[in-house]
Amino acid sequence: MKLIIFLLFLFGVGLIPVNAESTTDISQNLENYSVFWTQIIAYSTIVVGTVTAITLVTTYLHQKKRDQISALMEILNSLGNDERRNKRRKTYQANEKYKELKDISVFRRPEYYPSVSATLSYFNQIAVITKKKIIPKNEFFDLYADTVFYCWESLQAHIENEQKKRNNKFYMNHFVWLAQQAKEYWLKNRPNEKIPKLKLS
């Protein structure tokens, strides 16, 4: 009974001729029908797989962007707190004293070194997470490129002296990279503006 219904269905959709005269014709049409639906299922699987992959990639990218923004907000909050500001201000003062006395050891004086060391380490760490794309580089520079310049200007002589003493470029190399990236960002995005220079009041 089921076979008869199935054959009638095939007959109705035109896959079996009305005047089929042999079982060979029926078998051929059944085979064609089977191939047709196999292809439909295969194409459907490909489409579903492609849509699923696109959805997963899109979700991942959106989540990654949210994570970057969240990490950036934490960095910005940290940069803006009073403790960090005071350490940077003390670091700027150390550089002013160095330029006045022409004595590189100024940076290691007890009144300056804790702030100098903290500022160096902090921006070296920011450089690392920027390199690893944990925070979005351009968004960070949109807000704090000038601060990177001020800290680099204040600490460049000290960093280069320490690298020379160690006879390698590893010391604070990430901070060096960050300063270079900040310069590239500024020249590309603010071509009509001079790179900020530190001026202590």
C-alpha positions, 0 to 999 in steps of 0.5 A: 500500500505504501509503495503504491502511494509513493509511486502515485506521488512520484507520478503526480510530480511528474517524475514517473511518466504516465505511460511508464512501460517498464520497471526500468523506467520506474527505477531510473526515476526513483534514482533521479528523485533520490539524487535530487533530494540528496543534493538538496540536503547537501546544499542545505547543510552547506548553507546552514553550516555557512550561516552558523559559521558567520554567526559564530564569527560575528558573535566572537568579534562583538564579544572581543570588541566588548572585552577590549572596551572594558579593558580600556575603561579600566586603564583609563580609570587607572590613568586618571586617578590621583595616585597615577597623576601624582607619580607622573607629575613627580616623573616630569619634575625629575626630568626637569631637574635632570635637564637643569643639572645634566646629571642622569643619576637624578632619576634614581634619587629617593625623592624621584625614583619611586615615581619614575619606576612606577611610571616606567613599569605602568607604561611598559605594561600598557604597551604589552596589552596594546601589542596583544590587542587586549585594548584598542590602540587607536582608541587609547591614543585618541585619549592619551597619546599626549600623556604617552609623549609627556612620559616618554619625553621625561623618561627617554634619557633615563631609559637610553642610559639604562639600556646603555648600561645593560648593553642591550635594548630590552629594558623598557623596550615595550614602552619604547614601542608605545612611544613610536606607535603614538608618534605614528598615530599622531602624524597620521591622524593629526597631521596639522598639529604638532606633537605635544611637548611637556610644559610644567607650570 
